[in-house]
């Protein structure tokens, strides 16, 4: 079993936020301005905690970071190198599997799932909020 090795290249990743990220805050501000009311990080079922939920509309929203969730437009394009390459590949695969499972669990519990890419929110928070309120996802921003 491999163990993580601290590297200078990975130093910038320490202390990264997992909740209340800038894209989440932009989306929340736009939703609030549109009159939507929501709850944050509410567990719907074990293994499924969306970034926010709109209980009135039964909509669960996941904000997927471009890097960590492998955005098809802005995700990593080159293989990871270095002593932690295999561990990073496993991490990204776990993220994709967790995303699929969370979506499935929320839908099985009767929620409409909206997954938004960080790039789409940053490009147009208002359009992202409108997509949430209509219960549809947005494609990655180009």
C-alpha positions in Angstrom: 0.0 0.0 0.0 1.3 3.4 -1.0 1.5 6.3 1.5 1.2 10.0 0.6 4.5 11.8 0.3 4.6 15.5 0.9 5.9 17.4 -2.1 6.5 21.0 -2.9 4.1 20.7 -5.9 1.3 19.7 -3.6 1.8 22.3 -0.9 -0.8 24.6 -2.5 -3.5 22.0 -1.9 -3.2 22.1 1.9 -6.0 23.9 3.6 -8.4 23.9 0.6 -12.0 24.5 1.6 -14.4 21.6 1.2 -17.5 23.6 2.0 -18.5 27.2 1.4 -16.2 27.4 -1.6 -16.4 30.5 -3.8 -18.6 28.8 -6.5 -21.0 27.7 -3.7 -21.2 31.2 -2.4 -21.8 32.7 -5.8 -24.6 30.2 -6.4 -26.1 30.7 -3.0 -26.1 34.5 -3.5 -27.8 34.2 -7.0 -30.4 31.7 -5.6 -31.2 34.0 -2.7 -31.5 37.0 -5.1 -34.0 34.9 -7.1 -36.1 34.3 -4.0 -35.1 30.7 -3.4 -34.6 29.4 0.1 -32.4 26.5 0.8 -30.6 24.5 3.4 -26.9 23.8 3.4 -25.1 20.4 3.6 -28.2 18.5 4.7 -27.8 14.7 4.7 -30.6 13.2 2.6 -29.6 9.6 3.2 -26.4 8.0 4.6 -23.7 8.7 1.9 -25.6 11.6 0.3 -25.0 15.2 1.5 -25.6 17.7 -1.2 -24.0 21.2 -1.1 -27.5 22.6 -0.7 -31.1 21.5 -0.9 -34.3 23.3 -1.8 -36.8 21.4 0.4 -39.8 23.1 -1.0 -38.9 22.0 -4.6 -37.2 18.7 -3.4 -34.1 19.7 -5.4 -30.6 18.6 -4.3 -27.7 20.6 -5.7 -24.1 19.5 -6.0 -21.4 22.0 -6.9 -18.6 20.0 -8.6 -15.2 21.6 -8.7 -13.6 21.4 -12.1 -10.3 19.9 -10.9 -11.5 17.5 -8.2 -14.5 16.2 -10.1 -12.8 16.0 -13.5 -14.7 18.6 -15.6 -14.6 17.4 -19.2 -13.6 20.9 -20.3 -11.4 22.2 -17.5 -10.3 19.0 -15.7 -6.8 17.7 -15.8 -5.6 16.9 -19.3 -2.2 15.4 -18.5 -1.4 12.3 -16.4 -0.3 13.0 -12.9 3.4 12.4 -12.3 5.4 12.1 -9.1 5.5 9.9 -6.1 1.8 10.2 -5.5 0.5 9.6 -9.0 -1.2 6.3 -8.3 -2.8 7.7 -5.2 -4.1 10.8 -7.1 -5.6 8.6 -9.8 -7.4 6.5 -7.2 -8.7 9.7 -5.5 -10.2 11.1 -8.7 -11.8 7.7 -9.4 -13.3 7.6 -5.9 -14.6 11.1 -6.4 -16.4 10.1 -9.7 -17.8 7.0 -8.0 -19.0 9.0 -5.0 -20.7 11.5 -7.3 -22.5 8.7 -9.2 -23.6 7.1 -5.9 -24.7 10.4 -4.3 -26.8 11.2 -7.3 -28.4 7.7 -7.3 -29.1 7.8 -3.6 -30.8 11.3 -3.8 -32.9 10.2 -6.8 -33.9 7.0 -5.0 -35.0 9.2 -2.1 -37.3 11.2 -4.4 -35.1 14.3 -4.9 -34.3 16.0 -8.2 -30.6 16.2 -8.5 -28.8 19.2 -10.1 -25.1 18.9 -10.6 -23.3 22.1 -11.6 -19.7 22.6 -12.7 -17.7 25.3 -11.0 -16.9 26.8 -14.4 -20.6 27.2 -15.2 -21.3 29.0 -11.9 -18.3 31.3 -12.2 -19.3 32.2 -15.8 -22.9 33.1 -15.0 -24.2 32.6 -11.4 -27.7 33.9 -12.5 -28.0 31.2 -15.2 -26.8 28.6 -12.7 -29.5 29.7 -10.2 -32.1 29.6 -13.0 -31.0 26.1 -13.9 -31.3 24.9 -10.3 -34.8 26.4 -10.0 -35.9 24.6 -13.2 -34.3 21.4 -11.9 -31.8 21.0 -14.7 -28.0 20.9 -15.0 -25.8 23.2 -17.0 -23.0 21.9 -19.3 -19.5 23.0 -18.5 -18.7 26.5 -19.5 -16.4 26.9 -22.5 
